[in-house]
Amino acid sequence: MYYKILDDLKGMHGGTYTWTPGEWTPVIDDLVVCQSGYHVCRRDDLIEWLGPQIWECEIDTAGMLEQEDKVVVRSIKPIRKLDTWNARTAQLFAADCAEHVLPIFEKKSDSTAPREAIQAARDFADNKISKGQLAVARAAARAAGRAVARDAARAADWAAAWAAAWAATRAAARAAARAAAWDAARDAARDAAKDADWDTAWDAAWDAARDAAWDTEKTWQTERLSQYLDGMILPRLPL
């Protein structure tokens, strides 16, 4: 299945075309990545392109260009909007991403502010607290992150954002992935420093651990997102 991220049936990440559900778009033969053609996502790509609407679509596969994080095609037909993706599930998903890396922050700080911000995000999504209460929790998480484990705290900060939930969700997911990547890289580099040729070992260990942790976190996020999109969460699953 392929997906198109839209905002009120208009492109979210470039372009001005307005899509019509159930109708094929005009054919574009000269496909150039990021310049010409229709750009769509596979399920594993969605985490990079989240927006207010996610549409399942059919695609014209003739001459399609497959990239690491997207596919470029001649024509697409939006067939179904995923109603499971909305402002509420976006905020809950952002909270999940932040919580998943919260131990990185909590092993370096005894501040409860990021955890409280994550809970506030969930409470706000469920209409249990006001925007003002959410803003207070978010500010505390931001302040806590100034000193230690900043990406992990920043993920909590973004999870507690109430405006443009989809943009905040992307930011929370990316901050969480960075937190996991850099934490793993630091630990690996420390171990490598014991090696006789520690300069070379440090660099190699840092890069390998960072890349592996980034990929692992993105895989977890994609699986979690799929659970929301497929209606498998709500009530929330344990980590």
C-alpha positions, 0 to 999 in steps of 0.5 A: 500500500502507498500513502499520500500526506495531504492537508485538506486535499492539498499537498503538505510537503510541496506542490499546489495540486488539489487531489480528488478522492477516487480520481487519477491525477494527470500523468507526468512522464518526466519523473525527477525526484523532488522536482517532477512527478507525484511523491508518495510514501510506503508505510515505513516512510510515513514517520518522515512525512506526517501531516494532518491527513494520510490517504491510501492511494493507488499508483501508476507503477510505470517508470516509478522511482524508488528512493530511501524515504519516498517513491515518485510516480506518474499518477496516483489515485487517493482512495481512502483517508485514514480516520484513525489519524487525527489531532488526538492520535498524533498527540498520543503517538508523540507522547509515546515516542517521547516516553520511549526515550525518557529513560535516557533523560531519567538516568541523568536527571531526577527531574520529573518535568519531562514525564509530567509533560508527556502525561499532560500531552495525553491528558490534553489529547483526552480533554482532561486539562486546558491549554494553559495547564499543558503550556505549564508542563511543556515549559517545565520540560523545556527548562529541564532539558537545558542542562542534560539529555536535551533530545530526550527532554525535547521530545517530551517538550514537543509531545506537549505542543498543542498547535499543529499536532502533526508538526509537533509529532514529527519533531517529537519523533525526530528528537526521540530518535536523536536521543536514542542515537546519541546515547548509544553512540556515547556509550559505545565510544566510551567502551571503545576508548579503552582500545589501544588505537582509541581514536580510530576505535572511538570514531568507528564505534560512535558512528556504528552505534549511532546509526544502529540506534537511530534505525532501531528507534525509527523501526519502533516508531513505525511499528507504533504508528502502524498500531495507531493507523490500524486502530490497534491502540486506544486503549494505550498498549504498554511499552 
